[in-house]
Amino acid sequence: MRVGVLADTHDRLPAIGQLVEKLVASGVSLVMHAGDYCSAFSLAPFRQANVAVLGVFGRNDGDREGLKAFADQSMGTELYESPHSFEVGGHRIMLVHELGEINRRSIEAHEFVLYGATHRQDTRTIGETLLLNPGEACGWLHGECTGAILDLETHEVEIITVMGG
């Protein structure tokens, strides 16, 4: 199963829309989001593309109630406090905004740890665990709007980049 991974969208609708389009065109039907949507309208491109979102809140998500309300109106959108541990297709996944929120034992108890906050792409392993930060979807700090496609079976990561409009 291939899933999309995004973080740090920070309200940049053109970039979010382009990244979601690319993910859906690649066969992704679930996007995991590691926080910092900022405003509820940042979820609109996911709803428009009819793609499910499983996400956690980041430190810049000021209107959590608005985000939750928008998510509740969207089929397949679930938002949780960070960190959030869950299983998809038999794979244990930890979704966290800042990697410093969890300890090494929590990391090693999961097959995948997906995170954001740093606005920098990172793919590495700790023990048997794949850590993935897809970089900043917004492109505000480093000029590149990035996301990732993660194959849960093969552990392959494909970084995708868009212009952001």
N, C-alpha and C positions, 0 to 999 in steps of 0.2 A: 504494500500500500504506500502510495506517495502522498505526502501532506505538504502544505505550504507552511512556511515559518516566517513571521514578520515581527518587528518590534519598532518602537519609537516612530510611529506614524505622525504624531504631533500635528494633526489637523490638515496636513497637506493633501487635500482631496485629489488633485490631478495625479500625484505620484501613487496614492493609494489605489485609485481607479486603474492606472496602468499596470501596477503590480498584480492586482487581483485579476485583471484580464489575462496577463501572462500566466498566472498560476492556473486559472481555469482552462486556458488553451492547452496547458501541459497535462490536463487530466486530473488536477487536484480538486477534490470536493470538500476538503476540510482544511482550514487554516488555523494554525496555532499562533496566538499573538501574545508576546511577552511584555505587553503593557506600554503605557504612554500613548494612548489614543488622543487624549486631552479632552475633546468635546464629543458629545453623542453623535453629531453629524458625521464624524469620522467613520462610523460604522455603516453609513448609507451605501458605499460602493460594494460592500459584502452582501448586503440585502439585495441590491440591484442585480448582482451577479448570481444570486441564489446559491451562495456558498456558505457552508456552516463555519462558525468561528468558535473556537474554544480558547479563552484568554484569561489573563490575570491583569489586575490593575498595576500601574506603575506609579512613581512618585509625582508625576505631573498630571494625573487624572483627577482634576479638581471636582468635577461634577459626577461623582460616582453614581448618585441616584439617577441622574439623567441618562448615564450610560447603561445602567441596569434596566431602566424603563425602556430604552430603545432596544436593548438586547431581548427583553421579554416580548417585544412586539415582532421580533424577527425569528422565523423558524430556524432552529439549529444554532442559535447564538447563546453561549453560556459564558458569563464572566465571574471570576472568583478572586478572592484575596490572594496575594502572592505570599508564599509559594503554594502551588497546587499540584498534587500528585494524582495521577489517574492512569488508566490502562486503555490502550487502543489496539485492537487486534492482537491481544496477548503480549503487548510491549508496554513495560512500565516506563512512564514518562513523567518527569518533573518539569513544570513550567514555572519560571520564577523571573521577576523583573531584574533584580540585582543578584548576581552570583553570591555576594557576601551574605545574603539572607539565609543561606543554608551551609551546613558543614560537610566535611568530606564523607562522612558516613552516609548522609542523605544522598550525596552525589552517587556514591558507589552502590546504593540500593536501587538505582534506576538504570535502565538501558540507555536512556537519553535524558539529558538536561538541556532545556532550551531556555535562553535568557536574552536580555537586552540591556538597557541602561547606558552602556559605554559608547554607543553609536559606532562601534567598530566591529567589523566582521571577524569572527573567530571560530575555528573548527579544530578541535583537539580531543584527545582521550585522556581520561584519568582512570587507570585500571582498565576495566571493561566498558566503561561508560563513555559515550560520545557526548561531548559538550558542543553546543552550537549557538552562536550569536549571529543572526542573519545580517547584522549591521543596521544602519538607520534607513528606514523606509522613507523618511521625510527628506533626507539629503541636506538638511539645514547646516550641519557642522562641517561635513566633508565633501559636499557637492555631488555625491553619488547616492541615488535612491536604490537601496538594495533589499532583497529578500532572499529566501532560499526554498528549494524543494528538497525534502528529505525522504529517502526511500527507507521505510521502516524495516524492510526485509534485508536489504543489502548494506545498509548504513551509508549509502552514497549520498553526498550533498552536492547539489548544483546551486551555485549562487546566480541570481538573476539581477539585472540592473536595468533601470529605465531612466529617462531624462527628467521626469518630474513635472514638466510643463511649466 
